[in-house]
Amino acid sequence: MKIYDDKHIKNVVFVGAHNSGKTTLAETMLFEAGLINRRGTVEGKNTVADYHEIEHEKGNSVFATPLHTEWRNYKINIIDTPGLDDYIGEIISSIRVADTIVTVLNGQYGVEVGTEIIWNYINKYHKPTVFVINQIDHPGLNFENSFKSITSLVGNNAVKIQYPLIVDGAQCIIDVLKMKMYKFSSEGGKPQKLSIPDDQKETANVLHNELVEKAAENDEELMELFFEKGTLSEDEMRKGIKAGMLNYDLFPVFCMSALNDMGSGRLMGFIDNVAPSAGDLKSEQSVEGKEIIPEKDKTPVLFVFKTVHQPNLGQITFFKVKSGEVKVNDKLVNQRNGEMEVLNQLFIMDGKERNPVQKLTVGDIGATLKLKYTETNDTLSSQDSQLTVKPIQYPQTRIRRAVFAENSKDEEKLSDALKKIRSQDPTVEITFSNESRQMILACQGELHLNTIDWLLKNIYGVDARFERPKISFRETIQRAAASNYRHKKQSGGSGQFAEVHLKIEPWKEGMPEPEGFNIRGKEEVDLPWGGKLVFYNCIVGGVIDQRYLPSIMKGILEVMEEGPLTGSYIRDVRVMVYDGKMHSVDSNDISFKIAGAHAFKEAFLNANPKLLEPTLNLTVKVPEDMVGNVMTELQTRRAIIQGIESSDHHQILKCIAPEAALYGFSTDLRSQTKGRATFKTQFNGYQAVPPNIQNELVNKKELVK
């Protein structure tokens, strides 16, 4: 396979809403370049990009798929991405390594919710972007509305390169950069290049002049030429368009029918001649604050943006060469863990097809097999380089489920499978809650969860069950209470005897020391689950030997690990042990531990105990016209709105909400707002559960007993 330099490598990612035609466009471009003999279709389940069994079953892209094509001495690396934001991790990873974003729109609908969500990430990275209005030959096409929706998204920096036209019943495209009309047969393919019809010349000239002005605005030399000549040549315009794209000040708009192969060749030509390459982009700053220079004679730096686990191959690692060159059998160090990796094989990937190569140069995208210590977001470079590419920041998870193996014998198998899924998809989080004794899976939504379930069953052979996670409640007290307990047991020989008198009170930071006690010692315990136990030794006259006090505290801590209300952890209590009795023969550590536990439990139940629930800081960004419904939804979930801010035709609602009441919120919010609202959460603290809910939870615990 031919090796291209960084000036002749173009990395583009196709993004867009579901059913906009990204996979079809990728297939058509491979066909146009002669890399495949016939075009597959999504419906026919035979495209190069959508090759996974799950994609055939669901009828849409689930994974980002790297491909490549070659067009007029340029190599175009294409990454075809899913259109559903449940798979946002695949989209973000692809945007991160692309040099140019191709945003595909369904010409019937223009910018859709999915487009808006993806645009937020394009905007974050400031990547050069081309818009493609697809399906121009569909009866429902509304080109002008689609273009207006682009300007609503990016402003007046969107500029038409093309617009569609029907001439004598044939589909045509007017190109105002080349000032030509392309006329297509019903089969598509290579068009006739014709002069622009007389009735379109005025419109085309207006658009051409707008394009000239936009191109000139981005380069001082071009601006001088424009003032001098009143126009620019096609080559000068290309230079200005590229500069505008790099400055994030110009967004070219094309049109096509990917399905019927109308306009794809022209888009490929534009990507070749105009779209920025890796060598055109600014150097990146490493985590260490050093410059990663994209030149082939520099030390090799590889950034891993995707990991795939395939049963027959093992781990496939996808990377972009950020600097230098990499060759087969090169040894590079993982900058995260210091482990050495050997690149025994290098590939250019086209879907599931692997094309071996001997080396890859800066700017290129490739893959290797069976790395032992490397995951997504890792950097591989030479041992002395100490260059780490800044990692991809993935969005917060939106739903959580407890996951169990249907067959208890498969628990270890389930755990191993989830680790591989997490390795492949960093937007999945797997944790184990010691408190609830549950494995918790967090992901992006119900569709994402269904995909994980499918992978567990069909790839890893594990039947899993998903349930609502247990909420980590806490128990505490609202007033002081005293209690005493005598533990006495005689069963032949030495027996057990201990008597403990204690008083408990609610604890809070900065409160004065307890009154009425002769305090002999104090121990503060920072509890692993939050809050404190403050334990006072107030024993006078040696009625309990000092050596038994640790046992009393141990008994109290055991009760605190499983509170009497709901079995939840107890927090924020102080205990004063002030009296008791012991026996010279029968008293021992276990006796005082038991007596301390019983005395504490009895006092706790008499101290007006209350249940605390975890609350979250909840921020919801919702379109202005949907605020009312969302606020009603929040109120039904016991959320307290703290403030409202405005931002870009959206309202940002800042709330505090109980974690228990937010179960299913992601799904309901998406349904109510058609996916246009987003939210994020952060742990806030613990607040008292309303009395009616506390009673329900306590009664439920009693029924379990």
C-alpha positions as CSV (number, residue, x, y, z in Angstrom):
1,M,0.0,0.0,0.0
2,K,1.2,3.5,-0.9
3,I,2.6,5.6,2.0
4,Y,1.4,9.2,2.0
5,D,3.0,12.1,3.7
6,D,1.1,14.3,6.2
7,K,0.2,16.9,3.5
8,H,-1.6,14.2,1.5
9,I,-3.5,12.5,4.4
10,K,-6.9,13.9,5.2
11,N,-8.7,12.6,8.3
12,V,-12.4,13.2,8.2
13,V,-15.2,12.0,10.5
14,F,-18.8,11.7,9.4
15,V,-21.2,12.8,12.1
16,G,-24.9,13.6,12.1
17,A,-28.3,12.6,13.4
18,H,-29.7,9.1,13.0
19,N,-30.7,8.3,9.4
20,S,-28.9,11.3,7.9
21,G,-26.9,8.9,5.5
22,K,-23.4,8.8,6.9
23,T,-22.8,5.1,6.4
24,T,-24.3,5.3,2.9
25,L,-22.0,8.3,2.1
26,A,-18.9,6.4,3.3
27,E,-19.9,3.4,1.1
28,T,-20.4,5.6,-1.9
29,M,-17.0,7.3,-1.5
30,L,-15.3,3.9,-1.3
31,F,-17.1,2.9,-4.5
32,E,-16.3,6.1,-6.3
33,A,-12.6,5.5,-5.5
34,G,-12.7,2.0,-6.8
35,L,-11.9,0.3,-3.5
36,I,-15.1,-1.7,-3.7
37,N,-16.8,-3.1,-6.8
38,R,-20.4,-2.7,-5.7
39,R,-22.1,-0.5,-3.1
40,G,-23.7,-2.2,-0.1
41,T,-26.7,-0.8,1.6
42,V,-27.7,-0.5,5.3
43,E,-30.9,-2.4,4.5
44,G,-28.9,-5.1,2.8
45,K,-26.6,-5.4,5.8
46,N,-23.6,-5.5,3.6
47,T,-21.8,-2.1,4.0
48,V,-18.1,-1.9,4.8
49,A,-18.7,0.3,7.8
50,D,-21.7,-1.5,9.5
51,Y,-20.2,-5.0,9.7
52,H,-21.0,-5.9,13.3
53,E,-23.8,-8.4,13.9
54,I,-25.5,-6.0,16.3
55,E,-25.6,-3.3,13.7
56,H,-27.2,-5.7,11.2
57,E,-29.8,-6.6,13.8
58,K,-30.6,-3.1,14.9
59,G,-30.3,-1.5,11.4
60,N,-28.1,1.4,12.5
61,S,-24.5,2.2,13.4
62,V,-23.4,1.3,16.9
63,F,-19.7,1.7,16.7
64,A,-17.4,4.2,15.0
65,T,-15.7,2.5,12.1
66,P,-12.4,3.6,10.5
67,L,-12.2,3.3,6.7
68,H,-9.9,4.7,4.1
69,T,-10.1,5.7,0.5
70,E,-7.6,7.1,-2.1
71,W,-8.6,9.9,-4.4
72,R,-6.4,11.8,-6.8
73,N,-3.1,11.2,-4.9
74,Y,-4.6,11.8,-1.5
75,K,-5.5,9.4,1.2
76,I,-8.7,10.1,3.0
77,N,-9.2,8.3,6.3
78,I,-12.9,8.2,7.1
79,I,-14.5,7.4,10.4
80,D,-18.2,6.6,10.2
81,T,-20.0,7.2,13.5
82,P,-23.3,6.4,15.0
83,G,-26.1,9.0,14.9
84,L,-27.6,8.2,18.3
85,D,-26.3,10.0,21.3
86,D,-26.4,6.9,23.5
87,Y,-23.2,6.1,21.6
88,I,-21.7,9.6,22.1
89,G,-18.4,8.1,23.3
90,E,-17.8,6.7,19.8
91,I,-18.6,10.0,18.3
92,I,-16.4,12.1,20.6
93,S,-13.3,9.8,20.2
94,S,-13.6,10.2,16.4
95,I,-14.0,13.9,16.5
96,R,-10.9,14.1,18.7
97,V,-8.6,12.6,16.0
98,A,-10.2,14.0,12.9
99,D,-8.8,17.0,11.1
100,T,-12.1,17.9,9.4
101,I,-15.6,17.1,10.5
102,V,-18.2,16.3,7.8
103,T,-21.7,16.9,9.4
104,V,-24.3,15.1,7.3
105,L,-27.9,16.4,7.4
106,N,-31.1,14.7,6.2
107,G,-32.4,17.3,3.6
108,Q,-35.9,16.8,4.8
109,Y,-35.2,17.9,8.4
110,G,-32.0,19.9,8.4
111,V,-30.3,20.3,11.8
112,E,-31.9,17.8,14.2
113,V,-31.6,17.2,17.9
114,G,-28.8,14.7,17.3
115,T,-26.9,17.3,15.2
116,E,-27.2,19.9,18.0
117,I,-25.8,17.4,20.6
118,I,-22.9,16.5,18.4
119,W,-22.2,20.1,17.5
120,N,-21.5,20.9,21.2
121,Y,-18.5,18.6,21.0
122,I,-17.3,19.9,17.6
123,N,-17.6,23.4,19.0
124,K,-15.5,22.3,22.1
125,Y,-12.6,21.1,19.9
126,H,-13.0,23.9,17.3
127,K,-12.5,21.4,14.4
128,P,-12.9,22.6,10.8
129,T,-16.3,21.6,9.7
130,V,-18.1,20.9,6.4
131,F,-21.9,20.6,6.2
132,V,-23.5,18.2,3.7
133,I,-27.2,18.4,3.0
134,N,-28.0,14.9,1.9
135,Q,-31.0,13.3,0.1
136,I,-31.5,16.2,-2.4
137,D,-33.4,13.8,-4.7
138,H,-36.0,13.0,-2.0
139,P,-39.5,14.3,-2.6
140,G,-39.5,15.8,0.9
141,L,-36.3,17.8,0.4
142,N,-36.4,21.3,1.9
143,F,-33.0,22.7,1.0
144,E,-33.5,26.3,2.1
145,N,-34.9,25.4,5.5
146,S,-32.0,23.0,6.0
147,F,-29.6,25.7,5.2
148,K,-31.3,28.1,7.6
149,S,-31.1,25.5,10.3
150,I,-27.3,25.5,9.7
151,T,-27.1,29.3,10.1
152,S,-29.1,29.0,13.3
153,L,-26.5,26.6,14.6
154,V,-23.2,28.3,13.4
155,G,-24.3,31.8,12.4
156,N,-23.6,33.6,9.2
157,N,-20.3,31.9,8.7
158,A,-22.1,29.1,7.0
159,V,-21.7,29.6,3.2
160,K,-23.2,27.7,0.3
161,I,-20.7,26.0,-2.0
162,Q,-23.6,24.2,-3.8
163,Y,-27.3,24.2,-4.1
164,P,-29.6,21.6,-5.8
165,L,-31.7,22.2,-8.9
166,I,-34.0,20.1,-11.2
167,V,-33.4,20.8,-14.9
168,D,-35.5,19.0,-17.5
169,G,-36.4,16.4,-14.9
170,A,-32.8,15.6,-14.1
171,Q,-31.1,16.2,-10.7
172,C,-28.5,18.9,-10.9
173,I,-26.1,20.7,-8.5
174,I,-25.0,24.2,-9.0
175,D,-21.4,24.7,-7.7
176,V,-20.6,28.3,-7.0
177,L,-16.9,27.7,-6.3
178,K,-16.3,26.2,-9.7
179,M,-19.2,28.1,-11.3
180,K,-20.4,24.9,-13.0
181,M,-23.6,22.8,-13.1
182,Y,-23.3,19.1,-12.5
183,K,-26.1,17.1,-14.2
184,F,-26.7,13.5,-13.1
185,S,-28.4,10.6,-14.8
186,S,-31.0,8.7,-12.7
187,E,-28.2,6.2,-11.8
188,G,-26.0,8.9,-10.5
189,G,-22.2,8.5,-10.8
190,K,-20.1,10.8,-12.9
191,P,-22.1,13.9,-13.9
192,Q,-22.1,16.1,-17.0
193,K,-20.3,19.4,-16.4
194,L,-22.3,22.1,-17.9
195,S,-22.6,25.9,-17.9
196,I,-24.9,27.4,-15.3
197,P,-28.3,28.0,-16.9
198,D,-29.2,31.7,-17.7
199,D,-32.1,31.7,-15.2
200,Q,-29.6,30.7,-12.4
201,K,-26.7,32.9,-13.2
202,E,-27.9,35.8,-11.1
203,T,-28.4,33.6,-8.0
204,A,-25.1,31.8,-8.6
205,N,-23.2,35.0,-9.0
206,V,-24.6,36.4,-5.7
207,L,-23.5,33.2,-3.9
208,H,-20.2,33.2,-5.7
209,N,-19.4,36.8,-4.6
210,E,-20.5,36.0,-1.0
211,L,-18.0,33.0,-1.1
212,V,-15.3,35.3,-2.5
213,E,-15.8,37.8,0.3
214,K,-15.8,35.1,3.0
215,A,-12.6,33.6,1.6
216,A,-10.9,36.9,1.4
217,E,-11.8,37.8,5.0
218,N,-9.5,35.1,6.4
219,D,-6.2,36.1,4.8
220,E,-4.7,39.6,4.7
221,E,-3.0,38.9,1.3
222,L,-6.2,37.7,-0.2
223,M,-8.1,40.7,1.2
224,E,-5.6,43.0,-0.6
225,L,-6.0,41.0,-3.9
226,F,-9.8,41.2,-3.5
227,F,-9.7,45.0,-3.1
228,E,-7.3,45.2,-6.0
229,K,-9.2,42.9,-8.5
230,G,-12.7,42.8,-7.1
231,T,-12.6,39.0,-7.2
232,L,-10.4,36.0,-6.5
233,S,-9.3,33.0,-8.6
234,E,-10.5,29.5,-7.8
235,D,-7.1,28.7,-6.3
236,E,-7.1,31.9,-4.2
237,M,-10.6,31.0,-3.0
238,R,-9.5,27.6,-2.0
239,K,-6.7,29.1,0.1
240,G,-9.1,31.5,1.8
241,I,-11.7,28.8,2.5
242,K,-9.1,26.6,4.1
243,A,-7.9,29.5,6.2
244,G,-11.5,30.2,7.2
245,M,-12.1,26.6,8.2
246,L,-8.9,26.6,10.3
247,N,-9.9,29.8,12.0
248,Y,-13.3,28.3,12.6
249,D,-14.9,31.2,10.8
250,L,-16.2,29.5,7.7
251,F,-18.4,26.5,7.3
252,P,-18.8,25.3,3.6
253,V,-22.2,23.8,2.8
254,F,-22.4,21.0,0.1
255,C,-25.4,19.0,-1.2
256,M,-25.7,15.5,-2.6
257,S,-27.6,12.3,-2.7
258,A,-25.3,9.7,-1.1
259,L,-27.8,6.9,-1.9
260,N,-27.8,7.6,-5.6
261,D,-24.2,8.7,-5.9
262,M,-24.8,12.3,-6.8
263,G,-22.1,14.7,-5.7
264,S,-19.9,12.4,-3.7
265,G,-16.9,12.8,-6.1
266,R,-17.1,16.6,-5.8
267,L,-17.1,16.4,-2.0
268,M,-14.0,14.1,-2.2
269,G,-12.3,16.6,-4.4
270,F,-13.0,19.3,-2.0
271,I,-11.6,17.2,0.9
272,D,-8.5,16.6,-1.2
273,N,-7.9,20.2,-2.3
274,V,-9.3,22.3,0.4
275,A,-10.1,20.6,3.7
276,P,-7.2,20.9,6.2
277,S,-4.8,18.0,6.7
278,A,-3.1,17.0,9.9
279,G,-0.1,19.1,8.9
280,D,-2.3,22.2,8.7
281,L,-3.5,22.1,12.3
282,K,-1.7,23.8,15.2
283,S,0.7,21.8,17.3
284,E,-0.9,20.3,20.4
285,Q,0.3,20.9,24.0
286,S,1.0,17.7,25.9
287,V,-0.1,17.1,29.4
288,E,3.4,18.0,30.5
289,G,3.1,21.4,28.8
290,K,5.4,20.5,25.9
291,E,4.7,21.0,22.2
292,I,3.8,17.9,20.2
293,I,5.1,18.8,16.7
294,P,3.4,17.1,13.8
295,E,6.5,16.4,11.8
296,K,7.7,13.0,10.6
297,D,11.3,13.5,11.7
298,K,10.3,14.0,15.3
299,T,10.0,11.3,18.0
300,P,7.0,9.1,17.4
301,V,3.9,9.8,19.5
302,L,0.8,7.7,19.1
303,F,-2.6,8.5,20.6
304,V,-5.0,5.6,21.2
305,F,-8.6,6.8,20.5
306,K,-10.4,3.5,20.3
307,T,-10.2,-0.1,21.5
308,V,-12.1,-3.1,20.2
309,H,-12.2,-6.6,21.7
310,Q,-13.0,-9.3,19.1
311,P,-13.4,-13.0,20.2
312,N,-11.3,-14.3,17.3
313,L,-8.6,-11.6,17.4
314,G,-8.4,-10.3,20.9
315,Q,-7.7,-6.6,21.4
316,I,-7.5,-4.2,18.4
317,T,-6.0,-0.8,19.2
318,F,-6.7,2.2,17.0
319,F,-4.4,5.1,17.1
320,K,-3.4,8.3,15.4
321,V,0.2,9.2,14.7
322,K,0.6,12.6,16.3
323,S,4.3,13.0,15.6
324,G,7.1,11.1,13.9
325,E,6.8,7.7,12.1
326,V,6.0,4.3,13.5
327,K,7.3,1.0,11.9
328,V,6.5,-2.7,12.5
329,N,8.4,-4.1,15.5
330,D,8.9,-0.6,17.0
331,K,9.0,-0.5,20.8
332,L,7.2,2.3,22.5
333,V,6.4,3.1,26.1
334,N,2.9,3.6,27.5
335,Q,3.2,7.0,29.2
336,R,0.4,6.2,31.7
337,N,2.0,3.1,33.2
338,G,5.6,3.0,31.9
339,E,5.1,-0.4,30.3
340,M,6.9,-1.2,27.0
341,E,4.7,-2.3,24.1
342,V,5.9,-3.9,20.8
343,L,4.0,-3.1,17.6
344,N,4.3,-6.5,16.0
345,Q,1.8,-5.6,13.3
346,L,0.4,-2.4,11.7
347,F,-2.8,-2.2,9.8
348,I,-5.0,0.2,7.9
349,M,-8.5,-0.8,8.8
350,D,-11.5,-0.8,6.5
351,G,-14.4,-2.1,8.6
352,K,-13.4,-5.6,9.5
353,E,-10.7,-5.8,6.8
354,R,-7.1,-5.5,7.9
355,N,-4.6,-4.1,5.4
356,P,-1.0,-4.7,6.6
357,V,1.5,-1.9,6.3
358,Q,5.1,-1.6,7.3
359,K,5.0,1.9,8.6
360,L,2.7,4.8,9.3
361,T,3.6,8.5,9.2
362,V,2.5,11.6,11.2
363,G,-1.1,12.4,10.6
364,D,-2.2,8.9,9.7
365,I,-4.6,6.6,11.4
366,G,-3.9,2.9,11.9
367,A,-4.3,-0.1,14.2
368,T,-2.4,-2.8,15.9
369,L,-3.2,-6.1,17.7
370,K,-2.7,-7.6,21.1
371,L,-1.1,-4.8,23.1
372,K,-0.9,-5.9,26.7
373,Y,-1.0,-2.8,28.8
374,T,-2.7,-0.1,26.6
375,E,-6.2,1.2,26.7
376,T,-8.2,4.0,25.1
377,N,-6.8,7.5,25.9
378,D,-3.3,6.2,26.3
379,T,-0.2,7.7,24.7
380,L,2.6,5.5,23.2
381,S,5.9,7.2,22.6
382,S,9.7,6.7,22.9
383,Q,11.1,6.1,26.4
384,D,12.8,9.5,26.6
385,S,10.1,11.7,25.1
386,Q,7.8,12.1,28.1
387,L,5.0,13.4,25.9
388,T,1.5,12.6,26.8
389,V,-1.5,13.6,24.6
390,K,-4.3,15.2,26.5
391,P,-6.9,12.6,27.1
392,I,-10.5,12.7,25.7
393,Q,-13.0,14.0,28.3
394,Y,-16.1,11.8,28.1
395,P,-19.6,12.9,29.2
396,Q,-21.1,11.9,32.6
397,T,-23.2,8.8,32.6
398,R,-26.9,9.3,32.7
399,I,-28.4,6.0,34.0
400,R,-27.3,3.5,36.7
401,R,-28.4,-0.2,37.1
402,A,-27.4,-3.0,39.4
403,V,-26.3,-5.9,37.3
404,F,-26.3,-9.6,38.2
405,A,-25.5,-12.8,36.4
406,E,-28.7,-14.8,36.0
407,N,-26.6,-17.9,36.9
408,S,-24.6,-17.2,40.0
409,K,-21.8,-19.3,38.6
410,D,-21.3,-16.7,35.9
411,E,-20.5,-13.8,38.3
412,E,-16.8,-13.9,37.5
413,K,-17.5,-14.3,33.8
414,L,-19.8,-11.3,34.0
415,S,-17.2,-9.2,35.8
416,D,-14.5,-10.0,33.1
417,A,-17.0,-9.2,30.3
418,L,-17.9,-5.9,31.8
419,K,-14.2,-4.9,32.1
420,K,-13.8,-5.6,28.4
421,I,-16.9,-3.5,27.5
422,R,-15.6,-0.7,29.7
423,S,-12.2,-0.9,28.0
424,Q,-13.9,-0.7,24.6
425,D,-16.3,2.1,25.7
426,P,-15.1,4.6,28.3
427,T,-18.6,6.1,28.6
428,V,-19.5,2.9,30.6
429,E,-18.6,2.9,34.3
430,I,-18.4,-0.3,36.4
431,T,-18.2,-0.1,40.2
432,F,-18.9,-2.4,43.1
433,S,-20.8,-1.0,46.0
434,N,-19.6,-2.6,49.3
435,E,-22.5,-1.0,51.0
436,S,-25.3,-2.4,48.8
437,R,-23.2,-5.5,47.7
438,Q,-24.1,-4.7,44.1
439,M,-22.2,-4.3,40.9
440,I,-23.3,-1.0,39.5
441,L,-23.2,-0.3,35.7
442,A,-23.6,3.3,34.6
443,C,-24.1,4.3,30.9
444,Q,-25.6,6.8,28.5
445,G,-29.2,5.6,28.3
446,E,-31.7,2.8,27.8
447,L,-30.5,2.1,24.2
448,H,-26.9,2.0,25.4
449,L,-27.9,-0.4,28.2
450,N,-29.7,-2.7,25.6
451,T,-26.5,-2.7,23.5
452,I,-24.4,-3.8,26.6
453,D,-27.0,-6.5,27.4
454,W,-26.7,-7.7,23.7
455,L,-22.9,-7.8,23.9
456,L,-22.9,-9.7,27.2
457,K,-25.3,-12.3,25.8
458,N,-24.1,-12.7,22.2
459,I,-20.3,-12.0,22.5
460,Y,-19.5,-13.0,26.0
461,G,-22.1,-15.7,26.6
462,V,-23.5,-14.2,29.9
463,D,-27.2,-13.7,30.6
464,A,-27.5,-10.7,32.8
465,R,-30.2,-9.1,34.9
466,F,-30.5,-5.4,35.4
467,E,-32.3,-3.9,38.5
468,R,-32.8,-0.6,40.2
469,P,-29.8,0.1,42.4
470,K,-30.2,0.3,46.1
471,I,-30.0,3.8,47.5
472,S,-27.3,4.5,50.0
473,F,-29.4,5.9,52.8
474,R,-27.9,7.0,56.2
475,E,-29.4,6.9,59.7
476,T,-28.9,9.4,62.4
477,I,-30.6,10.8,65.5
478,Q,-32.4,14.1,66.3
479,R,-32.2,14.2,70.2
480,A,-30.3,12.8,73.1
481,A,-31.2,9.5,74.8
482,A,-29.7,7.3,77.5
483,S,-29.7,3.5,77.9
484,N,-28.1,0.7,79.8
485,Y,-27.7,-2.9,79.1
486,R,-26.6,-5.9,81.2
487,H,-25.2,-8.9,79.3
488,K,-25.1,-12.0,81.5
489,K,-24.5,-15.5,80.3
490,Q,-23.7,-18.6,82.4
491,S,-23.1,-22.0,80.8
492,G,-20.7,-23.8,83.0
493,G,-17.2,-22.7,83.8
494,S,-16.4,-19.0,83.3
495,G,-19.4,-17.1,82.0
496,Q,-20.0,-13.7,80.4
497,F,-20.8,-10.5,82.2
498,A,-20.8,-6.8,81.3
499,E,-23.0,-3.8,82.1
500,V,-22.8,-0.6,80.1
501,H,-24.6,2.8,80.7
502,L,-24.3,5.3,77.9
503,K,-25.9,8.4,76.5
504,I,-26.0,9.4,72.8
505,E,-26.5,12.8,71.2
506,P,-26.6,14.1,67.6
507,W,-23.1,15.3,66.6
508,K,-22.3,18.3,64.5
509,E,-19.0,20.1,63.7
510,G,-18.0,22.7,66.3
511,M,-20.5,21.8,69.0
512,P,-19.3,22.2,72.6
513,E,-18.2,19.3,74.7
514,P,-21.0,17.4,76.6
515,E,-22.0,18.8,80.0
516,G,-22.4,16.9,83.2
517,F,-19.8,14.3,82.6
518,N,-16.3,13.7,83.9
519,I,-14.5,13.3,80.5
520,R,-11.5,11.0,80.9
521,G,-10.8,10.4,77.2
522,K,-12.2,11.2,73.7
523,E,-11.8,9.5,70.3
524,E,-13.1,10.8,67.0
525,V,-13.7,8.2,64.3
526,D,-14.0,9.4,60.7
527,L,-16.4,6.9,59.4
528,P,-15.6,5.3,56.0
529,W,-19.2,6.0,54.8
530,G,-19.1,9.7,55.9
531,G,-19.8,11.5,59.1
532,K,-18.4,10.8,62.5
533,L,-18.6,8.8,65.7
534,V,-17.3,10.7,68.7
535,F,-16.7,8.4,71.7
536,Y,-16.2,9.7,75.2
537,N,-14.8,7.8,78.1
538,C,-16.6,9.2,81.1
539,I,-16.0,6.3,83.5
540,V,-15.4,7.3,87.2
541,G,-14.1,5.1,90.0
542,G,-13.0,2.2,87.7
543,V,-16.4,0.6,87.5
544,I,-15.4,-0.5,84.0
545,D,-11.7,-1.3,83.3
546,Q,-10.1,1.0,80.7
547,R,-9.2,-2.1,78.6
548,Y,-12.8,-2.9,77.9
549,L,-13.6,0.5,76.4
550,P,-12.3,-0.4,72.9
551,S,-14.6,-3.4,72.9
552,I,-17.6,-1.2,73.8
553,M,-16.7,1.1,70.9
554,K,-16.3,-1.9,68.6
555,G,-19.8,-3.1,69.5
556,I,-21.2,0.4,68.8
557,L,-19.4,0.5,65.4
558,E,-20.9,-2.8,64.4
559,V,-24.4,-1.5,65.0
560,M,-23.5,1.6,63.0
561,E,-22.7,-0.5,60.0
562,E,-26.3,-1.8,59.9
563,G,-28.6,0.7,61.5
564,P,-31.9,-0.5,63.1
565,L,-34.2,1.5,60.8
566,T,-33.3,0.2,57.4
567,G,-30.0,-1.5,57.8
568,S,-28.2,1.6,56.5
569,Y,-25.0,3.1,57.9
570,I,-25.4,5.4,60.9
571,R,-23.5,8.6,61.1
572,D,-22.9,11.8,63.1
573,V,-23.5,10.5,66.7
574,R,-21.5,11.1,69.9
575,V,-21.6,8.6,72.7
576,M,-20.7,9.1,76.4
577,V,-20.1,5.9,78.3
578,Y,-20.4,7.0,81.9
579,D,-21.2,4.0,84.1
580,G,-21.4,0.2,84.2
581,K,-20.3,-2.9,86.0
582,M,-17.9,-5.7,85.5
583,H,-17.0,-9.1,87.1
584,S,-13.5,-10.1,88.1
585,V,-13.9,-13.5,86.5
586,D,-16.7,-13.4,83.9
587,S,-16.1,-10.0,82.2
588,N,-14.2,-10.1,78.9
589,D,-14.0,-8.2,75.6
590,I,-16.8,-10.1,73.9
591,S,-19.1,-9.4,76.9
592,F,-18.5,-5.6,76.7
593,K,-18.8,-5.6,73.0
594,I,-22.3,-7.2,73.2
595,A,-23.4,-4.9,76.0
596,G,-22.2,-1.8,74.2
597,A,-24.0,-2.8,71.0
598,H,-27.3,-3.5,72.7
599,A,-27.1,-0.3,74.8
600,F,-26.3,1.8,71.8
601,K,-29.1,0.3,69.7
602,E,-31.7,0.8,72.4
603,A,-30.6,4.4,72.9
604,F,-30.6,5.0,69.1
605,L,-34.3,3.9,68.8
606,N,-35.2,6.3,71.6
607,A,-33.4,9.3,70.2
608,N,-36.0,10.1,67.5
609,P,-34.0,8.5,64.7
610,K,-34.3,9.8,61.2
611,L,-33.3,8.5,57.8
612,L,-31.1,10.6,55.5
613,E,-31.0,10.3,51.7
614,P,-28.3,11.3,49.2
615,T,-29.1,14.4,47.2
616,L,-27.5,15.6,44.0
617,N,-26.8,18.9,42.5
618,L,-28.8,18.6,39.3
619,T,-28.3,21.0,36.3
620,V,-30.7,20.7,33.4
621,K,-30.2,22.6,30.2
622,V,-33.6,22.8,28.3
623,P,-34.9,24.8,25.3
624,E,-36.9,27.8,26.4
625,D,-40.1,26.5,24.9
626,M,-39.9,23.3,27.0
627,V,-39.1,24.8,30.4
628,G,-42.6,24.5,31.9
629,N,-43.0,20.7,31.3
630,V,-39.5,20.1,32.7
631,M,-40.1,22.1,35.8
632,T,-43.3,20.2,36.4
633,E,-41.3,16.9,36.0
634,L,-38.7,18.1,38.5
635,Q,-41.3,19.0,41.1
636,T,-42.8,15.6,40.9
637,R,-39.3,14.2,41.7
638,R,-39.0,16.3,44.8
639,A,-36.4,18.6,43.2
640,I,-35.9,22.0,44.7
641,I,-35.0,24.6,42.1
642,Q,-32.2,26.9,43.3
643,G,-31.9,29.2,40.3
644,I,-32.5,29.7,36.6
645,E,-30.0,31.1,34.0
646,S,-30.3,31.8,30.3
647,S,-27.9,30.6,27.6
648,D,-28.4,30.4,23.8
649,H,-32.1,30.0,23.7
650,H,-31.9,27.6,26.6
651,Q,-32.8,27.8,30.2
652,I,-30.4,26.2,32.7
653,L,-32.2,25.0,35.8
654,K,-30.1,24.4,38.9
655,C,-31.7,22.1,41.4
656,I,-31.1,19.9,44.4
657,A,-32.8,16.6,44.0
658,P,-32.9,13.3,45.9
659,E,-31.0,10.5,44.2
660,A,-33.9,8.1,44.8
661,A,-36.3,10.3,43.0
662,L,-34.2,10.6,39.8
663,Y,-34.5,7.0,38.8
664,G,-35.7,7.0,35.2
665,F,-35.3,10.8,34.9
666,S,-32.9,10.5,31.9
667,T,-35.5,8.5,29.9
668,D,-38.4,10.7,30.8
669,L,-36.5,13.9,30.1
670,R,-35.4,12.6,26.7
671,S,-39.0,11.7,25.9
672,Q,-40.5,15.0,27.0
673,T,-38.0,17.2,25.2
674,K,-37.4,14.9,22.2
675,G,-33.8,14.6,23.3
676,R,-33.1,18.3,23.2
677,A,-32.5,18.7,27.0
678,T,-29.3,17.6,28.7
679,F,-28.4,17.3,32.4
680,K,-25.5,16.6,34.7
681,T,-25.3,15.7,38.4
682,Q,-22.9,16.0,41.2
683,F,-23.2,14.6,44.7
684,N,-24.5,17.3,47.1
685,G,-24.9,15.7,50.5
686,Y,-27.4,14.0,52.8
687,Q,-30.8,15.4,53.7
688,A,-33.7,14.1,55.8
689,V,-36.2,11.8,54.1
690,P,-39.8,13.1,54.4
691,P,-41.6,11.2,57.2
692,N,-44.1,9.4,55.0
693,I,-41.3,8.0,52.8
694,Q,-39.2,7.1,55.9
695,N,-42.2,5.1,57.3
696,E,-42.6,3.3,54.0
697,L,-38.9,2.3,54.0
698,V,-38.9,1.2,57.6
699,N,-42.1,-0.9,57.1
700,K,-40.5,-2.5,54.0
701,K,-37.5,-3.4,56.1
702,E,-39.8,-5.0,58.8
703,L,-41.5,-7.0,56.1
704,V,-38.2,-8.4,54.9
705,K,-37.4,-9.5,58.4
